[in-house]
Amino acid sequence: MGIKKVLKFLFTWWNGNTVGTMVYTYLNGKKVGEDYFGNFFYESKNKRNRWCIYSYQSDASKISPEWNSWLRFITNSCPTDKATTYEWQKPFIGNLTGLDGAYKPEIVRARETNEDLSRHQADYTAWKPE
């Protein structure tokens, strides 16, 4: 491992797990699975705590819905790779708000003629401070 990788691992918490998380996971955790994003899921030996080690960046929207339910104690059964999916379901890709892949609807604007513009401007006068 290069010096850059070691320094990045030691001093950045937002790019994955930290040294403390690794030690805690090694001492107290039991790996129970992995989702299709590559995140690893752990449960404490006394089954009171559950946590996720992210594959890339710490982004909670990049946890598959099945594992999110398990992580928040909504269900006690670990998701399997053979989870029921339907043909109408789209694959879960996380929250893309603010990113290039975010949904942006097409804006349809009607073409206004000069007559339409003058008609709209006639019944509106802009406020001017006195």
C-alpha positions as CSV (number, residue, x, y, z in Angstrom):
1,M,0.0,0.0,0.0
2,G,1.4,3.4,-1.0
3,I,2.0,6.2,1.4
4,K,-0.8,8.3,-0.2
5,K,-3.3,5.4,0.5
6,V,-2.1,5.1,4.1
7,L,-2.5,8.8,4.8
8,K,-5.9,8.9,3.1
9,F,-7.0,5.9,5.2
10,L,-5.7,7.4,8.5
11,F,-7.0,11.0,8.1
12,T,-10.2,10.9,6.0
13,W,-13.4,9.5,7.6
14,W,-15.7,10.3,4.7
15,N,-14.0,7.9,2.2
16,G,-14.9,4.7,4.1
17,N,-14.2,3.3,7.5
18,T,-11.7,4.7,10.0
19,V,-9.1,3.0,12.1
20,G,-11.4,3.0,15.1
21,T,-14.3,1.5,13.1
22,M,-11.9,-1.2,11.8
23,V,-10.8,-2.1,15.3
24,Y,-14.3,-2.1,16.7
25,T,-15.5,-4.2,13.8
26,Y,-12.7,-6.7,14.3
27,L,-13.3,-7.1,18.0
28,N,-17.1,-6.9,18.2
29,G,-18.5,-7.5,14.8
30,K,-19.7,-10.4,12.8
31,K,-20.1,-10.0,9.0
32,V,-23.6,-10.9,7.9
33,G,-23.6,-9.9,4.3
34,E,-22.9,-7.5,1.4
35,D,-25.3,-5.6,-0.9
36,Y,-25.0,-5.0,-4.7
37,F,-23.3,-1.7,-4.0
38,G,-20.4,-3.5,-2.3
39,N,-21.2,-2.3,1.2
40,F,-20.5,-4.8,4.0
41,F,-23.0,-5.2,6.9
42,Y,-22.0,-6.3,10.4
43,E,-23.8,-7.2,13.6
44,S,-22.4,-7.1,17.1
45,K,-21.9,-10.5,18.8
46,N,-24.7,-9.7,21.3
47,K,-27.0,-8.7,18.4
48,R,-27.7,-5.2,19.8
49,N,-25.9,-3.2,17.2
50,R,-25.8,-3.2,13.4
51,W,-23.6,-1.2,11.1
52,C,-22.4,-0.8,7.5
53,I,-18.9,-0.3,6.1
54,Y,-19.4,1.6,2.9
55,S,-17.6,0.4,-0.3
56,Y,-16.8,3.9,-1.6
57,Q,-17.9,7.1,0.2
58,S,-20.0,7.3,3.3
59,D,-23.4,7.9,1.7
60,A,-26.4,6.4,3.4
61,S,-28.5,6.7,0.2
62,K,-26.2,4.1,-1.3
63,I,-27.6,1.3,0.9
64,S,-30.0,-1.1,-0.8
65,P,-33.6,-0.9,0.5
66,E,-33.5,-4.5,1.7
67,W,-30.4,-4.0,3.8
68,N,-31.6,-0.6,5.0
69,S,-34.6,-2.4,6.6
70,W,-32.3,-4.9,8.3
71,L,-29.9,-2.2,9.5
72,R,-32.7,-0.2,11.2
73,F,-34.2,-3.3,12.9
74,I,-37.3,-3.2,10.8
75,T,-36.7,-6.9,10.0
76,N,-34.4,-9.5,11.6
77,S,-33.9,-11.6,8.6
78,C,-30.8,-10.8,6.5
79,P,-31.6,-10.1,2.8
80,T,-30.5,-12.8,0.4
81,D,-29.2,-12.5,-3.1
82,K,-32.4,-14.2,-4.2
83,A,-34.7,-11.5,-3.0
84,T,-38.0,-11.3,-4.8
85,T,-37.9,-8.8,-7.7
86,Y,-40.4,-8.0,-10.3
87,E,-40.0,-7.1,-13.9
88,W,-41.5,-3.7,-13.4
89,Q,-38.9,-2.8,-10.6
90,K,-36.1,-0.5,-11.5
91,P,-32.7,-1.1,-9.9
92,F,-32.1,1.1,-6.9
93,I,-29.3,3.6,-7.6
94,G,-29.4,5.9,-4.6
95,N,-30.1,9.6,-4.3
96,L,-28.7,11.5,-7.3
97,T,-29.9,15.0,-6.3
98,G,-27.3,17.6,-7.3
99,L,-25.4,15.1,-9.5
100,D,-25.3,14.8,-13.3
101,G,-27.6,11.7,-13.1
102,A,-30.4,13.6,-11.3
103,Y,-33.8,13.7,-12.9
104,K,-34.3,16.9,-14.8
105,P,-37.7,17.3,-16.6
106,E,-37.9,18.9,-19.9
107,I,-39.4,22.3,-19.7
108,V,-42.0,22.9,-22.4
109,R,-42.6,26.5,-23.2
110,A,-45.3,27.7,-25.6
111,R,-44.1,30.1,-28.2
112,E,-45.6,33.5,-27.5
113,T,-46.3,35.9,-30.2
114,N,-46.0,39.6,-29.9
115,E,-49.8,39.9,-29.5
116,D,-49.7,37.5,-26.5
117,L,-46.8,39.5,-24.9
118,S,-48.6,42.8,-25.3
119,R,-51.8,41.3,-23.9
120,H,-50.0,40.1,-20.8
121,Q,-48.1,43.3,-20.3
122,A,-51.2,45.4,-20.5
123,D,-52.7,44.1,-17.3
124,Y,-49.5,44.2,-15.3
125,T,-47.4,47.1,-14.2
126,A,-44.1,46.6,-12.4
127,W,-43.7,48.0,-8.9
128,K,-41.2,50.8,-8.6
129,P,-40.1,52.1,-5.2
130,E,-40.8,55.8,-4.5
